[in-house]
Amino acid sequence: MRSLIMIVVAAFIATIGQSALADEAAVKAAVNSMIKAIGEDPSREGLVGTPQRVAEMYAELFGGLNEIGRAHV
């Protein structure tokens, strides 16, 4: 499980600086793979929106990664 989480983070960080669509697509694909890896069905009602929610969470979490901190102080 830990390595799958690292894949999700790596997928997001690897695409920083590209379009938001590329970021979102990479994270959603990685989360979908992670859901399958734990034996769940990503099309199950309670999991359908999970890849999108996780992609949005990572976008917010890493959103300021390329910004200069002093600009916000």
VMD Tcl script that draws the C-alpha trace (Angstrom):
set ca {
  {0.00 0.00 0.00}
  {2.79 2.41 0.87}
  {4.40 1.99 -2.56}
  {1.07 2.67 -4.26}
  {0.67 5.92 -2.35}
  {4.19 6.86 -3.42}
  {3.18 6.19 -7.04}
  {0.25 8.59 -6.69}
  {2.48 11.31 -5.23}
  {5.21 10.68 -7.83}
  {2.67 10.81 -10.66}
  {1.46 14.18 -9.47}
  {4.90 15.67 -8.84}
  {6.23 14.37 -12.17}
  {3.59 16.34 -14.04}
  {3.89 19.63 -12.15}
  {4.47 22.39 -14.63}
  {2.36 20.68 -17.28}
  {-1.29 21.41 -17.85}
  {-3.72 20.79 -15.01}
  {-5.40 18.15 -17.16}
  {-2.17 16.12 -17.34}
  {-1.77 16.37 -13.56}
  {-5.31 15.31 -12.91}
  {-5.21 12.45 -15.39}
  {-1.99 11.02 -13.92}
  {-3.28 11.17 -10.35}
  {-6.68 9.73 -11.27}
  {-5.05 6.83 -13.12}
  {-2.75 6.11 -10.18}
  {-5.63 6.20 -7.68}
  {-7.70 3.95 -9.93}
  {-4.79 1.48 -10.00}
  {-4.48 1.67 -6.23}
  {-8.18 0.93 -5.78}
  {-7.85 -2.12 -8.03}
  {-4.66 -3.23 -6.22}
  {-6.49 -3.49 -2.90}
  {-9.13 -5.68 -4.53}
  {-11.88 -3.10 -4.84}
  {-13.97 -2.25 -7.88}
  {-13.37 1.39 -8.90}
  {-16.80 1.47 -10.54}
  {-18.51 0.61 -7.24}
  {-20.98 3.29 -6.16}
  {-18.98 4.44 -3.14}
  {-15.70 4.62 -5.06}
  {-16.71 6.11 -8.42}
  {-15.71 9.67 -7.49}
  {-12.66 8.75 -5.42}
  {-10.00 9.28 -8.12}
  {-11.41 12.77 -8.82}
  {-11.56 13.64 -5.11}
  {-7.97 12.49 -4.56}
  {-6.78 14.45 -7.63}
  {-8.47 17.58 -6.26}
  {-6.90 16.98 -2.85}
  {-3.40 16.65 -4.33}
  {-3.95 19.74 -6.50}
  {-4.75 21.71 -3.36}
  {-2.00 20.11 -1.30}
  {0.74 20.77 -3.87}
  {-0.85 23.85 -5.47}
  {1.76 26.27 -4.18}
  {4.77 24.09 -4.89}
  {5.98 26.31 -7.73}
  {5.18 29.58 -5.99}
  {7.56 31.84 -4.14}
  {6.68 31.93 -0.45}
  {7.60 35.57 0.03}
  {4.87 36.59 -2.39}
  {2.30 35.45 0.18}
  {3.82 36.97 3.27}
}
mol new
graphics top color blue
foreach p $ca { graphics top sphere $p radius 0.5 }
foreach p [lrange $ca 0 end-1] q [lrange $ca 1 end] { graphics top cylinder $p $q radius 0.2 }
display resetview
